[in-house]
Amino acid sequence: MNTPLAEALSIVLLVAVLAGAVVRPFGLPEAVVAVPAAGIAIATGAISPAHAGAEAERLGPVVGFLAAVLVLAHFCDVEGLFRACGAWMARWAAGRPGRLLTAVFTLASVITAVLSLDATVVLLTPVVFATAAHMGARPKPHLYACTHLSNTASLLLPVSNLTNLLAFGASGLSFTRFAALMALPWLVAVTAEYVVFRRFFHRDLGAGAAAPVREEPPALPLFALLTVACTLAGFVAASGFGIDPAWSALAGALVLAVRALVRRRATPLTVVRAAAPSFLAFVLALGVVVRAVVDNGLAGALGRVLPDGTGLPALLGIAALAAVLANLINNLPAVLVLLPLAVPSGPGAVLAVLLGVNIGPNLTYAGSLATLLWRRIVHQHEHAVDLEEFTRLGAIAVPTALVCAVAALWVSLHVLGA
């Protein structure tokens, strides 16, 4: 296929895949559009079978890791971890919506960093909604916090987000080095979001709530907490020995899954469903389609505008471009496109891309798959989401958090070294 035709076809296929993920016609999985699109790209020559195979091979370990983390998060929920989180939020808030927002920010930031953004969106959001309703508080600030933090708070660890896993592999950093460099940007970005939320939702947070009801708190799921702690320790140890962290994630997932199977709280089919195989197929297929777009001209166009170096202006430019691209084509395709271009400038540039694709998606619904999933969950609870309000909040929060986080990254790079 000639280049102009291949370029046009690959762009059309990418738009179709993203539209399918946003709309999900008839409630069908994202893979229903993505997998045939990848097949068309290969069959028509928009991407060679060799390049498609190389992309699938590159994404294979990342997808395996994602499956393990999804299973781990699901069985933490089975163990009662998120119910315990809801009870703690209700007790600590003591009937005050402002304190509830602080509790949501704290828990969502920790859960996103440790168990990935999917756990915050899928498992914590319903708990937050129920907690706010139980208190008689207006749910909007707390629900919006879940989606914003599922993106922003996923900066800390390589395991917090699929985009992080890709950046981690491209950066050449160890697990602990990655976390050390991102700790300050993560803290600064979450704090900036918190300040914006307190101001933006000051009327909702100032509204009254019901008096707290004293209830017996659920038992703390110590086994789940211990398993998660050991899994995190395994990530650090595996990185030190050059072992793929996916093996640690698999071990943690197997421990909780086997426990649930033995106690008859799950079936083998439940375990498979927890790994979300259709979503994993979607990620692989999307990677192939994005590679077709890159091979047919997008990489050259972006390479001409992507800043070089790791000075503060260059980092700001890289992060801003990544944020814009994430909102145009979704953050997962954006990171797949930009990482190969940023690698020659070093780990600092790679991490700047990550800041852009993780914080930037809070501007629009289509910026990240997590936001799309969050919107669907909120609608299931019959709570309306105002597009104009969502965008106004993002227009304030995204630039504020992004600029502050990039400045913090620049400081980290100079203090700790890349």
Secondary structure, 3 states (H helix, E strand, C coil): CCHHHHHHHHHHHHHHHHHHHHHCHHHCCCHHHHHHHHHHHHHCCCCCHHHHHHHHHHHHHHHHHHHHHHHHHHHHHHCCHHHHHHHHHHHHHCCCHHHHHHHHHHHHHHHHHHHCHHHHHHHHHHHHHHHHHHHCCCCHHHHHHHHHHHHHHHHCCCCCCHHHHHHHHHHCCCHHHHHHHHHHHHHHHHHHHHHHHHHHCHHHHHCCCCCCCCCCCCCCCHHHHHHHHHHHHHHHHHHHCCCCCHHHHHHHHHHHHHHHHHCCCCCHHHHHHHCCHHHHHHHHHHHHHHHHHHHHHHHHHHHHHCCCCCCHHHHHHHHHHHHHHHHHHCHHHHHHHHHHHHHHHCHHHHHHHHHHHHHHHHHCHHHCHHHHHHHHHHHHCCCCCCHHHHHHHHHHHHHHHHHHHHHHHHHHHHHHCC
